[in-house]
Amino acid sequence: MKNYPTSKIRNVALMGHTGSGKTTLAETMIFESGSSHKRGSIENKSTLSDYHEIEKEKEKSVYGSILHLDWRGTKINLLDTPGTPDYWGQVSDSLHVADSAMIVLSSEYGVEVGTEAFWKAAEKRNLPTMLIANKLDSELSDFQKTVDMAKERFGRGVAVVQFPYSEGDDFHAIVDVLKMTMYEFPEAGGRPDKLPIPESLKAQAELLHNELVETIAENDESLLDLYFENGELDEYQMRDGLKLGMLNRDIFPMFCTVAEKNMGSGRIMGFIGNVTPDPTERELPTKSGKSHKVNPEGEPALFVFRSTSESHVGDLTYFKVMDGSVQHGMDLENKRTGDSLRLGALFSAQGEKRTEVSQLDAGDIGVTVKLKNTTSGDTLTGKENDLEFDPIEYPEPTIRVAIKLLNEGDEDKLSNALHQIEKEDPSLRVEHSQELQQTILHGLGEEHLNVILHELQNRFQLKVEFITPRIPYRETITRKAEAHYKHKKQSGGAGQFAEVNLSIEPWYEGIPDRDDLNVRNVQEIDLEWGGKLVYQNCIVGGVIDNRFLPAILKGIMEKMESGPMSGCRARDIRVSVYDGSMHSVDSNEAAFKTAALMAFKEGFLNASPQLLEPLYEIEVTLPSDYMGDVLSDLSSRRGQILGMDSEGSIQKIKAIVPLQELDKYTTRLKSMTQGSATYRRRFHDYGPVPNDIQKRVIEETLSSEA
């Protein structure tokens, strides 16, 4: 395989809502370019990208794939990404190494909820973005509606470069208003004939051409001057203006395709090669805060964006060359670990197929094998080079499950399997909760977690099942109470004696000082499980020696970690130790720890204890047709609606919902909206639970202790 200089490399993230046809478009582009002699199909399970068994079974992308093609001397690396929200972790790493984005829209439905998410992801990475209206041969196709929706959602920078001669069964030609040419396709698709624009469409073509010229000129002063001077821009001036507009995210050109029939892909590849930026033309953020541009002449540097493993090969590391050139056997340093690494064989990836290469230049994407302790987000470069790129940001989880091992003795095997899966899929978060005594997986949706279950059962041969995880409740109090406990024990030899009097009350930000007690010192403790403990020493007259005060605090903390009411951790409490007594011989730290623990427990239970539950702020994005059903469902889940926003036909609902009510919510949301809605969540705070839930949790605790 030949080596490509940086100026002849394009890295394009290919994104689209499930069913938009992006994988089919990738397959068509590779075939049309001559980089593959056969065009695979999803139905025949023969695509280059969706090659995993689970992808063939589901007939959709589950994992991101790296593909490449040669279009007239330019290497186009396509980063094909999943369209289902459950697998969007694979979108994050692809966008991190892409230099432009191509979002495929189904002209049947226009801008869908998934499209919205892809747009925001590209926007966050400041990626030049082009839009593809696909499936124009569908009887439901509505190109103008798709354009209108895109402009409504993404702004007036959406610029029509092509429009269909006709739609539905009669689709056979595309009018290009940049080149002012009509492309007419053979019935079976493939290379089109270039024809003059028919008289019946000339007025529409000229109108759109002028709109495109004006959009380009508005974003470049030199081109604006030329436009005013000549009343027109030539094709090459328009190309330059489009490139600048795309780099600044001021212009988002829209093209037409019927990917399934191989109509329109050649023009898109030509545009990518001629207009979209090469890797040197974008500024990239680094950990130091300075921006960085890919430098073909610089010291070799790689950014690792994906790790996988294959049974017959071992660990595979996918990377982008950020500076210089890399060859087999080169020594580099992992900036995260400080380890020195030697690069093994280098490959160019075409889905599951890999072709060995001798060298990869700056901007190119490749894969190598058996790099120890290297994972997604790592920067590899020379020892003296302090360059380190920003890590990849993955989506926040939306669902959680607990793992139940069915075979005793497989704990280590499970731990190793989860470590490997988490390394390959950083959007999965594994939590070993000592508090809940469970291993909890946090994922992006039920489909995502089902893939993890499939991996555990089939790849790692583990007998496991997923169960509902426990809720990490908290305990607190709602009023002040006094407590006293005398610990006295005599069993031959030295005895134990300690007496503690304390006051317990709810703590809150800005709580006034106690003027009824002689507060000698205060400790504010930020609890690792959230909230505070404020511990006040109010002892006067030396009735308790200072050396026993840490033991008293230790007893209080021990009981807070397994709360007096339900065994859940306690928070937001102020304890004032104001009296007590000790014995010159029998008092010791153990005695005072016990006395404090029991006094705290007594006071807590007399202070109107309250169980708290974790609350999450959620944002649901959905088509307007389903607003009523989703709002009604949120109310049934004890949700507090914070607000609603509208962006065209896309609606957003913000609400506060208890974690307990969010189990399986992604599944319910898909069911209510026919898979068209998405949601994200983040921890908000703890809040009081209803009395019936508090009673149930306490009863369950008592029954488990019995």
JOQUI-V343822 format. One record per run of one state. SS is the DSSP state (h for helix, s for strand, l for the rest). FROM is the first residue (numbers start at 1). LEN is the number of residues. Records with the same first field share a line. If there is no record, write none. Layout:
SS->FROM-LEN + FROM-LEN
This chain:
l->1-5 + 17-5 + 33-20 + 59-6 + 72-2 + 81-4 + 88-1 + 98-2 + 107-3 + 111-2 + 125-3 + 135-8 + 155-3 + 161-1 + 165-3 + 171-2 + 177-4 + 185-8 + 196-3 + 219-2 + 231-4 + 248-4 + 257-1 + 262-1 + 264-1 + 275-4 + 282-2 + 287-4 + 293-2 + 296-5 + 311-3 + 324-1 + 328-3 + 335-5 + 343-3 + 351-2 + 358-1 + 362-3 + 370-9 + 382-7 + 390-9 + 406-5 + 425-4 + 434-4 + 444-2 + 460-4 + 468-6 + 478-3 + 490-6 + 507-14 + 527-5 + 538-8 + 562-7 + 571-2 + 582-7 + 606-3 + 637-3 + 648-2 + 663-2 + 674-4 + 689-2 + 706-1
h->6-3 + 22-11 + 53-6 + 85-3 + 89-9 + 113-12 + 143-12 + 168-3 + 199-20 + 221-10 + 235-13 + 259-3 + 265-10 + 279-3 + 411-14 + 446-14 + 546-16 + 589-17 + 624-13 + 659-4 + 665-9 + 691-15
s->9-8 + 65-7 + 74-7 + 100-7 + 110-1 + 128-7 + 158-3 + 162-3 + 173-4 + 181-4 + 193-3 + 252-5 + 258-1 + 263-1 + 284-3 + 291-2 + 295-1 + 301-10 + 314-10 + 325-3 + 331-4 + 340-3 + 346-5 + 353-5 + 359-3 + 365-5 + 379-3 + 389-1 + 399-7 + 429-5 + 438-6 + 464-4 + 474-4 + 481-9 + 496-11 + 521-6 + 532-6 + 569-2 + 573-9 + 609-15 + 640-8 + 650-9 + 678-11
